[in-house]
């Protein structure tokens, strides 16, 4: 393996090295057939098998029930902010949203174009440093769904348990899908951009309960109806072939690692290491309140912006890259998704200890 830096980037993010190697080989010569993977027709037998395998592995790893479709769409996770309300709401229809950060805020703005949106909770005034307990919001009666972001990538907060609601749940799981087991049957729709826990940017995975495919109003553009993509096995038009291939390889790697239960254990251990380094001194301050802490994105501050800049620069010199926090809150952020190795977290924790002693 060449010298690799530890990449703490929030996404696109670090991928398993074995997957990168496999992809590098397949791009040039897929299964020794004398043709590169990204030259294959999406309707070829070979690529159809690639897409089928990726779907089956997602189904297996997340125990997706048979009455759900798994779709590979484009337009980024952000396009789901409008596709969901376009397909599920309309004149006089209501949905409830929990506002726990930038990504829910954006989803609320889009949803308001298509339905009656109730925001039942917001932690905006506390700089989104927490997610709600079940007793802190009321789902509006007649809501078609309760929408929430399971992991808030920027603020480093995460729902430990899925929210309580009588209606179906709809969730943006872009930054924590496949990091732990979930009960898919409680959801109408789960979606995630691939570029954190699943592969490269370019594909959005949407898991949707089949009966919802029939809800879309007739006047929606064809490409914006889930049914269009579901009916054609995500091949209504040319899909993002390379990204889908990579998702399949990452899913295969995940299965070899022991699946989502094993991944959850490892993610909990990695996060615990990092949070104990933050809690060990007053030098570091975690952004998220303790009960809301994310296993995937650890956002924290140092005593001053100058020290934060120094920390990020010195860390980078040690091969600890991508620790700059999001521009909306500043500070530092370590993203430690499934494929992020434990050794990288150990190295960061050692560096944090040394940096605090030298600069505290
Ligand atoms: N939701 C969450 C939770 C995210 O973290 C992001 C991107 N970082 C998005 C949505 C937007 O994803 P995309 O760039 O694929 O539209």
Boltz pocket constraint, residues with backbone or C-beta under 6 A from the ligand:
constraints:
  - pocket:
      binder: B
      contacts: [[A, 10], [A, 11], [A, 75], [A, 76], [A, 77], [A, 78], [A, 79], [A, 103], [A, 149], [A, 151], [A, 152], [A, 153], [A, 154], [A, 172], [A, 173], [A, 174], [A, 175], [A, 193]]
      max_distance: 6.0
